[in-house]
Amino acid sequence: MSEKIKIVDCPRDAMQGMHDFISTDDKIDHLVKLLKVGFDRIDCGSFVSPKIIPQMSDTKEVLEAVKDLVSNSKLSVIVASEGGAERAVQHTNVDYLGFPFSISEQFQKDNTHKSREEAFQSILNISKMIENTGKELLIYFSMAFGNPYGEEWDVELVKDWAARFSDIGIKNINLSDTTSVADPKDVEELFHNLIEKYPQIEFGAHFHSTYNEWFPKVDAAFQNGCRRFDGAIKGFGGCPMAKSDLIGNTPTEKLISYAESVGAHHGLNLFAFESAYNSALKVMG
């Protein structure tokens, strides 16, 4: 029996840095198409200040529009504060609250206006808030493979933070290459060691990359035990808060091709994906 690989599509990440506002109706129509594909999860919006990410100011309306749709895909949204989490938990169709925790102190301050310790405390508060709601926390380790600020980084630093999150019961962590600086050797070491040491945590990969440079990192992660990968159709997107040129996401279509090349079962409806792909080109291309 072939191994299963979980593919996550991230329209939130694809859209958030675009200057022209994408209409709410277009976002809804695109999400409806994505929900038919069979992705493990769809990163569909965020509850952060609209002054910071105006593109996501209509997340509430988008979620309301699809709340009665039946899909095998779970939905996640980004929150960066207790207030954002309070808004997110009001939506019954939100399954995961994603919190961007940065290995880089500078990026944590730029992205959430908190220190890492303050962000850690917010995560503790949110974890208590969502007890008995059926929702889960997903922690994004931003700058997990280095940073453009010249700040200290090494594999041991990431391991230390993973230990702290394990101690408070976090079950989902994404290792994020926010500015596409990851060395495949570091990808190998981190996934191998973290998956071995913390089997109770599912570690996913969220790699930003140029369209043709995704393979070494994805392959290094897969060969060392990672089975959940984030992507965005056509590689659209990137982090507008990273203080560097916007570098897109791993293309979802490349993740599908990779899964098939290694004989991993992705479980996606490729006819539905073609429709979603064409929708992404129309909405974001």
N, C-alpha and C positions, 0 to 999 in steps of 0.2 A: 504494500500500500504506500502510495507516494505521500511525502510530507505536505502538510498544509501551510500555506503562507497567507498571512493576513495583509490585505492591501487597503490602505486608508486614502481617501481622496480629500483634498483640503481646499475647497473653493474659498473659504475665509482667507487663507494665506495667499491664494491666487489673486483675490480682489483687493485686499486691504490697502495696498500701496498705489493703486491706480488713481490718477488725478481726477478723471471724469467720473461723476457719480453714476453707478449702475442702478437702473431703476429697480424698485422693489419687486415689480412684476417680473422683470427679467431674472432676478435672483430666485424668486419662487419657482418660476418655470424651469430654471436650470437645476435647482435642488430636486424638484420632482423627477426629472430625468435621472439624476444621480441615484436617487432612492430605488430605482428599478434595476440598477446594475448588480447589486449584491455585495457592495463594499462592506468590509467588516465594520467600518465606522466612517462617518463623514464629518469633517471639521467645518461646521457650517456658519459660524458667526462668533460674535464676541460681545460681552457686556463690559466694555471699558468706556471711558469718557468719549463722547462723540467729538469733542474738541481735539482729541489725540488721534482717533481713527474714525473720521467722519463717514467713511465708506460703510462702516458696520453699524451705523446709527439706527438702522431699521431691522436689526436682528429679531426683536420682539415680534414684529409684524410677519417676518418670514417664518418664524417658528409657529405662530398661530395659524398661518395658512396651510401648513402641512401636518398639523397635529393629529388629523384623523386618517392619514395615509398609513397603510400597512406595508411594512418593509422589514427585511432581515437586517438592515443596516442600523447601527446605533448612531446617535447624534452627539456631537461634542461642541462646546462653546468655550471661548477663552474668557477667563476672569482674572483680574489682577488686584482685587480687593474684596473685603467682606461685603461691601455694598453691591458689587457686581455679582457676587455669589448669591446674595439674597434675591436679586432679580432673576438669575438663572434658575434657581430651584423652583420658581413659580411655574415653570414650564414642564409639564409631565412628560413631554417627548425628548427632553434633554437627559441623556444618560451619563455623560461625563463632563466634569468641569475641569478644563485645562488651565493650569497656572504656570506662567513663564518664570522659572527660577533660574537665575544666571550664575554660572560658575565664575563669571567676571563681575566683580563688584561694580565697576564703572557702568557696564551694560545694565545691571540691575537697576541702578539709579536712573540711567537714561530711559529705560523702558517702563519702569513702574514707580519711579520717584521714591524708592525704598532702598535701604541697605539689604544685604543678603539676610542678616539676622532679622530685620523687620519683615522681610518677605517670608522667612521661615515661620515667624510667629503668625502671620496672616494665614499661612497654609494650615497651621495647627488649629486656628480658630475656625477656618472653613471646614476642616475635617470633622470638627465637633458639630458644626451647623448642619452638615448633610447626613449625619447619623440617622438611620431609620427613614431615609427618603428614597432609598434604592438607587441613589446616584453615587458615582465614584469620582475620586480625584485622579487626574492625570497630570503628572509633573513633567514639564519640559525643561530639561537641562540645557538652557541656551548657552552658547559658547562652550559646549562640552569638549571640544577638541582644540581649543585655543581661541585667541581674540586678536583684534587689530590694534589694541591699545598699548601693547608692550607690557601688559600686566603678567605677573607670574602665572604660569599654567604648567601642570604636569598630571600624569595619569593618577598619581596618588591623591591629588586634590579632589578629583572627581570621585574616587573611591571613598574618600572621607565623607563627602556630602551624601553619597549613596547610603553609607552606613547610618547617617543621621535620619534619613528618610525611612530607611528600613525600621529603625527603632520606633518610629511613630505610626507604623502600620501602612505606609504607602504601598500600593500593589502595582502601580503602573508608572513607568518612567520612560520618557523619550529622550534619547541622546541626540541633541540637535547641533548640527554644523551650520551655525547661523550665517557665517560669512564665507563659507566654502574654503576653510583653511585645513581641513582634516587630512592627516597623513594616514593612508590605509593601514600602516603598521600600528598606529594608535587606535584605530577602529578595531583591528583584530584584538589587541590587548585588552581594551576596555570591555568589549562584548564578551570575550572569553572569560575574563576574570569575574565580571559582575554577574553574569548568568550562572556561573559555577557557584559563586559565594552566596547569592540571594535567589534561590530557585522560586521563592514565593513572590518575587517581583517579575512582572513581564516588562522586559526592556525592548522598546521599539526604536526605530531609526528615523530621524527627520533630517535628511541631508539637503542643504541648499547647494546647488551646483549649476554650472553652465550646462546647456542642453547635451553636449557631447562628452562631458567629463564625469558622469554619474557612476559609471560601471565599477571602477576599482573600490569605491567605498561601499557600494551595495553588496558587491561580491565578498568583500572582507567581512562585513557584518553577517551575511548569510552563512558563510563558511564557519563562522564562530558562534552560531547558535541563534542569531536574531531571526525571528519569524514574523515580525510586524513592521511594515514599511509605510511611511507617509509619502504621498506624491501629489502633484497637481497636473492636470491635463496640460500638455504642451510645455510643461515646466514653468507656467505662468507664476508670477508672484515674487516673494521675497520679503524680508523684514524692513519696513520703512524706518524703524527706530535704531538700526544697527550702525548709523553714522559711517556708512561705506556705500559703494555703489550697490544698487539693488541687484542681488543675485537670486535667480529663480530657484524653484523647487525641482526635485527629482521628477521627471515626467512620468505620470501615471502609466502611460502607454508603454514606457520602457520597463517599468516594474512588472507589467503583465508579460511582456516578452521575456524578461529575465526569469520569471517564475516558470514559464513554459520551457525555457532552455535548460533548466536544472531539474525538470520533472516534478516541480512542486505544484500542488493543487491550489488554485486561487479561487475557484468556485464562482467566477464572475460570468454574467450573461454578456457575451461579446457583442451581440446585436444591440442590446440596450446601451452598452458602452459606446458604440459607434454614434448613437443618437446623442449621448451626453457629450462626446468629443466634439461633434458638430455644433452643439449648443455652446460649448466653451469658446469655440472659435468665433461664433457670432457675438457672444456677450463680451468677451475679453480680448479677442484677437485684433 
